[in-house]
Amino acid sequence: MSTVDEAPFHVPVGALIKLALPAAVMGVFCSVSLISLSELAEHLSDWLWNDVSASFGFEAYSDAWTIIMLTVTGLLIGLVVRYAPGHAGPDPATLELVAAPLKPVVLPGLAVALILMLSGGVSLGPENPIIGINVGIIVWVGLKLFPNVNVPIWLAVAVAGTIGAMFGTPVAAALLLSELNAGDTRIPLWDRIFAPLVAATTGALTTMAIADLNLSVDVVT
């Protein structure tokens, strides 16, 4: 018995337009949360590595203080993972870049672990944790405000908005979304990535406006 593929259908233009504004707002939120957590970690890092080290008689970034900082930071993160609700989420090493949304109760512990990791020097970047935080918040808020819009769309909006904010451009988000091929595959790709790309664009613009991000490189000839 042969099967007949269902013909692709387009999302009504009105439905796409209705998603544009909330997606734009969520893109701004992705950038603000990324910058806020990064700035908080940076200030804490400066205080720990300079002021606190000096108060104990150590030179900033000396071998001894580095060992102390990494040890204490590891212990604190371990306590967060052990005792915080949700244990700061699953191990990032076991997840892909885009994973299932975390429950809201998990997010505070994950945020604390992220700040400790960045300020203590045991992590090079906030990519996985901040995506997890933004996805958890946006999926939860999106379902509350727009229950007719399903989880994969809000997940894609959060991931795209965060990646756009990180790189200061929606291009990386567009490439990722085209590779993921997320959502109902009967719907054309453009219809599926419209709202996420709106979020990626506003996320990138917000980062460029607030953080003055500029990825251009001067070439001397």
PyMOL commands that set and color helices and strands:
alter all, ss='L'
color gray80, all
select helices_A, chain A and resi 13-55+63-83+85-88+92-94+104-120+127-145+151-167+171-180+189-211
alter helices_A, ss='H'
color red, helices_A
deselect
rebuild
show_as cartoon
